[in-house]
């Protein structure tokens, strides 16, 4: 747990922000439209809250790219593939399928928690510039981790909702 006034660790901070009205919708929309790694979005926002700015050569994605591609995404793809999968009349039931989906979702969340830990470890050793802990820094950091879509208006909305 963090001391009063201290920015919490990345996982705890992310959970608090993700629960804010509209945040999960924006994150999932960016994930669907651009393939965003939501954990990178939250790292960018968390760093901004701590007054740290990502520079042009900072690449937190490199710290988790293999993990995300090899572990997180396959679990997500399996969970999504199972949704509404037709079950035979005399075989496993939709409830059986949904029970396995729930276990996959729990595993997916745990792998994302570990990914956030990898990103926090990256941030602990990264030499990042100091910055104002505000929505402007948050937006700049989001644009760094969303190089494929830096002008998406949802990035500014996300920065505002989480500042």
C-alpha positions as semicolon CSV with decimal commas, in nm:
position;residue;x (nm);y (nm);z (nm)
1;X;0,000;0,000;0,000
2;X;0,117;0,354;-0,070
3;X;0,172;0,631;0,182
4;X;-0,077;0,924;0,172
5;X;0,004;1,154;-0,120
6;X;0,230;0,893;-0,283
7;X;0,142;0,757;-0,628
8;X;0,047;0,389;-0,582
9;X;0,223;0,107;-0,760
10;X;0,120;0,059;-1,121
11;X;-0,127;-0,232;-1,075
12;X;-0,311;-0,062;-0,788
13;X;-0,313;0,271;-0,971
14;X;-0,442;0,109;-1,290
15;X;-0,729;-0,063;-1,112
16;X;-0,837;0,266;-0,959
17;X;-0,832;0,449;-1,291
18;X;-0,988;0,165;-1,493
19;X;-1,295;0,178;-1,268
20;X;-1,359;0,546;-1,342
21;X;-1,661;0,621;-1,560
22;X;-1,576;0,595;-1,929
23;X;-1,215;0,480;-1,889
24;X;-1,266;0,111;-1,967
25;X;-1,478;0,200;-2,271
26;X;-1,207;0,428;-2,411
27;X;-0,932;0,173;-2,345
28;X;-1,120;-0,112;-2,509
29;X;-1,210;0,110;-2,807
30;X;-0,841;0,195;-2,858
31;X;-0,758;-0,175;-2,825
32;X;-1,016;-0,270;-3,088
33;X;-0,941;0,012;-3,334
34;X;-0,564;0,020;-3,311
35;X;-0,452;-0,296;-3,132
36;X;-0,344;-0,088;-2,832
37;X;-0,187;-0,268;-2,539
38;X;-0,402;-0,119;-2,262
39;X;-0,121;-0,180;-2,013
40;X;0,102;0,055;-2,211
41;X;-0,171;0,318;-2,198
42;X;-0,186;0,290;-1,821
43;X;0,192;0,300;-1,791
44;X;0,193;0,624;-1,990
45;X;-0,075;0,772;-1,765
46;X;0,091;0,649;-1,445
47;X;0,424;0,797;-1,546
48;X;0,254;1,130;-1,614
49;X;0,089;1,119;-1,269
50;X;0,438;1,074;-1,127
51;X;0,570;1,370;-1,326
52;X;0,771;1,163;-1,575
53;X;0,766;1,205;-1,951
54;X;0,842;0,948;-2,216
55;X;1,096;1,072;-2,468
56;X;1,134;0,983;-2,836
57;X;1,375;0,697;-2,766
58;X;1,192;0,549;-2,468
59;X;1,036;0,218;-2,569
60;X;0,846;0,049;-2,287
61;X;0,671;-0,174;-2,542
62;X;1,000;-0,353;-2,606
63;X;1,003;-0,468;-2,243
64;X;0,673;-0,655;-2,280
65;X;0,622;-0,715;-2,652
66;X;0,716;-1,084;-2,644
67;X;0,516;-1,149;-2,325
68;X;0,212;-0,968;-2,464
69;X;0,227;-1,147;-2,800
70;X;0,310;-1,495;-2,665
71;X;0,108;-1,505;-2,343
72;X;-0,161;-1,235;-2,310
73;X;-0,295;-1,231;-2,665
74;X;-0,336;-1,610;-2,704
75;X;-0,541;-1,624;-2,384
76;X;-0,756;-1,333;-2,505
77;X;-0,802;-1,493;-2,847
78;X;-0,904;-1,827;-2,693
79;X;-1,151;-1,657;-2,458
80;X;-1,305;-1,457;-2,740
81;X;-1,322;-1,759;-2,973
82;X;-1,522;-1,950;-2,714
83;X;-1,788;-1,683;-2,678
84;X;-2,114;-1,814;-2,822
85;X;-1,937;-2,125;-2,956
86;X;-2,220;-2,368;-3,036
87;X;-2,233;-2,665;-2,802
88;X;-2,374;-2,997;-2,926
89;X;-2,707;-3,115;-2,789
90;X;-2,559;-3,420;-2,616
91;X;-2,219;-3,281;-2,522
92;X;-2,071;-3,012;-2,307
93;X;-2,322;-2,743;-2,216
94;X;-2,302;-2,369;-2,276
95;X;-2,251;-2,342;-1,899
96;X;-1,946;-2,573;-1,924
97;X;-1,807;-2,352;-2,202
98;X;-1,877;-2,035;-2,005
99;X;-1,705;-2,179;-1,698
100;X;-1,388;-2,239;-1,898
101;X;-1,417;-1,888;-2,050
102;X;-1,432;-1,742;-1,699
103;X;-1,113;-1,929;-1,604
104;X;-0,942;-1,804;-1,919
105;X;-1,049;-1,449;-1,838
106;X;-0,906;-1,481;-1,486
107;X;-0,579;-1,611;-1,630
108;X;-0,575;-1,329;-1,885
109;X;-0,616;-1,070;-1,609
110;X;-0,332;-1,230;-1,412
111;X;-0,102;-1,221;-1,716
112;X;-0,189;-0,853;-1,760
113;X;-0,108;-0,791;-1,393
114;X;0,232;-0,952;-1,451
115;X;0,279;-0,740;-1,762
116;X;0,215;-0,428;-1,555
117;X;0,482;-0,554;-1,315
118;X;0,725;-0,587;-1,606
119;X;0,641;-0,233;-1,715
120;X;0,687;-0,099;-1,363
121;X;1,029;-0,268;-1,348
122;X;1,115;-0,106;-1,682
123;X;1,009;0,235;-1,547
124;X;1,223;0,189;-1,234
125;X;1,538;0,179;-1,445
126;X;1,437;0,412;-1,729
127;X;1,594;0,755;-1,734
128;X;1,285;0,963;-1,803
129;X;1,257;1,339;-1,812
130;X;1,073;1,522;-1,539
131;X;0,745;1,689;-1,636
132;X;0,433;1,842;-1,491
133;X;0,197;1,581;-1,353
134;X;-0,098;1,691;-1,564
135;X;-0,325;1,594;-1,853
136;X;-0,085;1,750;-2,105
137;X;0,198;1,520;-1,998
138;X;-0,044;1,228;-1,992
139;X;-0,151;1,300;-2,350
140;X;0,211;1,333;-2,467
141;X;0,296;1,000;-2,303
142;X;-0,011;0,835;-2,454
143;X;0,092;0,956;-2,798
144;X;0,436;0,799;-2,746
145;X;0,291;0,456;-2,672
146;X;0,025;0,492;-2,943
147;X;0,252;0,591;-3,229
148;X;0,016;0,416;-3,472
149;X;-0,268;0,654;-3,384
150;X;-0,131;0,962;-3,205
151;X;-0,420;1,183;-3,318
152;X;-0,704;0,960;-3,201
153;X;-0,931;1,192;-2,998
154;X;-0,989;0,916;-2,742
155;X;-0,632;0,965;-2,621
156;X;-0,714;1,319;-2,506
157;X;-1,036;1,197;-2,345
158;X;-0,843;0,924;-2,164
159;X;-0,582;1,172;-2,043
160;X;-0,855;1,399;-1,907
161;X;-1,047;1,119;-1,734
162;X;-0,743;0,980;-1,558
163;X;-0,558;1,297;-1,459
